Amino acid sequence: MHNPRFEPDLTPLSTLPGFGEALAQELEQIDVRHLEDLTGRDPETVFVHLHLANYVAHRPTPGSALHALRMACRSANQNHH
């Protein structure tokens, strides 16, 4: 179970450009909760996982999600190096 009390100071996705609360909540279903969770991840692969999770839940995947994920993954990898 997700327990935010034990997390270090991480960047919430909802604070990033292109991310709203809804997209951030959708990404939680595939265990992406913070910018740091995207370090080393391929944005297209994350998008496919999100799309499949939304498909199973009978929800549409926002068209802007892939662009937002590309920007977030780039930012996460720049902050990591």
N, C-alpha and C positions, 0 to 999 in steps of 0.2 A: 504494500500500500504506500502511496506517495505521502511523504511527510516533509513538508517544507522547512520545519524547524531545524533539521539536520543538514541542510544544504549550505555550502559556503556562499559567499557573495557572488551570485550568478546573474546574468543579464536576462530578464524576462523577454520572451519573444514579442509580447504586445507593445514593447517600447521601441521596437525597430520600425523603420520606414516600410510601409507596405503591409504591415501586420496589424490586424485589429484583434480584438478579444476573440472573435469567432474563429478566425484562422488559428490563433494560438491554442484555443481549446480543442480544435480538431486535431492539431498536431500532438496533443497530449495522448490521444488514443494510440499513437505509434511511438510513445515514449520520448518525444521531443518536447521538452519543456523550457529550455533555455538556449540562448545563442551557443553556449559552450557544447551543447549536445550535438551541434552540427559540425564540430571540428573534425576534419578529415572525411566528411561525408560527401557523397556526390548528390547534388541537388535534384538531378533527374531521378535517381533511385529513391530518394526521400519522397519526391512527388508521386512516384508510382505506388509506393507503400501507402501514402495518404489517400490516393485515388482508390486503391483497392479497399481500404478500410471504410471509406465513404460509400463505396459501391455496396459493400456488405450491409452497411447501416441504412441504405436507401437514401443517401444524401448526395447532392451534387458537390463536385469539387470546384472551388472558385477558380476562374480562369486566370486570375492574377497570382495564384499561389506559386506557380513555377517561377515566375519572375522574382517574387519575394524570397523564395528559397534560394535562388541563385545569388541574390545580393547578400542574404544572411550567411550562406556558406562561405562566400568570399570574405566577408567580414570576420567570421569565426576563424578562418584559416590565417588571415592577416594578424589577428590578435594573438594567435597561438605561436607565431614565429618570432 
